[in-house]
């Protein structure tokens, strides 16, 4: 049975290429990822505040998908990489990825 998953990708630009990185990620990369994978939504965030252990990278891409096997989520993302344009502005050496599986219902504040 397919479950909902969140895919969290932490990234940073290559030194001195912040503007190119943000343009590439927002105006090309997210849409290409959605077009070439089983991921269904994509949105970016920038770290602006933190508490506790330091976040290792300043940018987060958050994707949503449904899948029977969470291992297949990252496998699909990696296998489809050649179908997407790559940019030297993205520091691929430091990027990190996690897949989280839904384990309970969404709680919402009552109106």
NORLIN-V861085 format. One record per residue. RES is the residue in one small letter. SS is DSSP state (A for helix, B for strand, O for the rest). BURIAL is + if it has 16 or more other ideal C-beta (glycine too) atoms within 10 Angstrom, else -. D_FIRST is the distance of its C-alpha to the first C-alpha in Angstrom with 2 decimals. Layout:
res->{RES	RES}
ss->{SS	SS}
burial->{BURIAL	BURIAL}
d_first->{D_FIRST	D_FIRST}
//
This chain:
res->{x	x	x	x	x	x	x	x	x	x	x	x	x	x	x	x	x	x	x	x	x	x	x	x	x	x	x	x	x	x	x	x	x	x	x	x	x	x	x	x	x	x	x	x	x	x	x	x	x	x	x	x	x	x	x	x	x	x	x	x	x	x	x	x	x	x	x	x	x	x	x	x	x	x	x	x	x	x	x	x	x	x	x	x	x	x	x	x	x	x	x	x	x	x	x	x	x	x	x	x	x	x	x	x	x	x	x	x	x	x	x}
ss->{O	O	B	B	B	B	B	B	B	B	B	O	B	O	O	O	O	A	A	A	A	A	A	A	A	A	A	A	A	A	A	A	A	A	A	A	O	O	O	O	B	B	B	B	B	B	O	O	O	O	O	O	O	O	O	O	O	O	B	B	B	B	B	B	B	B	B	O	O	A	A	A	A	A	A	A	A	A	A	O	A	A	A	O	O	O	O	O	O	B	O	O	O	O	O	B	B	B	B	B	B	O	O	O	O	O	O	O	O	O	O}
burial->{-	-	-	-	+	-	+	-	+	+	+	+	+	+	-	-	+	-	-	-	+	-	-	+	+	-	-	-	+	+	-	+	+	-	-	+	+	-	+	-	-	+	-	-	-	-	-	-	-	-	-	-	-	-	-	-	-	-	+	-	+	-	+	-	+	-	+	-	-	-	-	-	+	-	-	-	+	-	-	+	-	-	-	+	-	-	+	-	+	+	-	-	-	-	-	-	-	-	+	-	-	-	-	-	-	-	-	-	-	-	-}
d_first->{0.00	3.79	6.44	10.08	12.53	16.31	18.36	21.92	24.69	28.18	31.08	34.82	37.38	39.78	43.03	45.02	42.38	40.80	41.56	40.33	37.11	36.36	37.30	35.20	32.06	32.31	33.77	32.14	29.50	26.85	26.98	26.97	23.87	22.04	23.56	22.70	19.22	15.71	16.83	17.34	20.04	22.82	25.64	28.40	30.16	33.36	34.19	37.00	37.19	35.96	36.56	36.16	35.38	36.03	33.28	33.94	33.56	34.40	31.76	28.07	25.73	22.57	19.67	16.39	13.26	9.52	7.92	5.57	8.97	11.57	14.35	13.79	14.54	18.09	18.54	18.11	20.44	22.98	22.97	23.65	26.45	29.23	28.34	29.30	32.83	33.61	36.20	38.59	38.46	35.05	35.67	33.03	34.58	33.53	30.12	27.17	23.39	20.66	16.91	15.90	12.47	12.41	13.11	14.77	15.82	18.36	21.86	24.53	28.27	29.69	32.10}
//
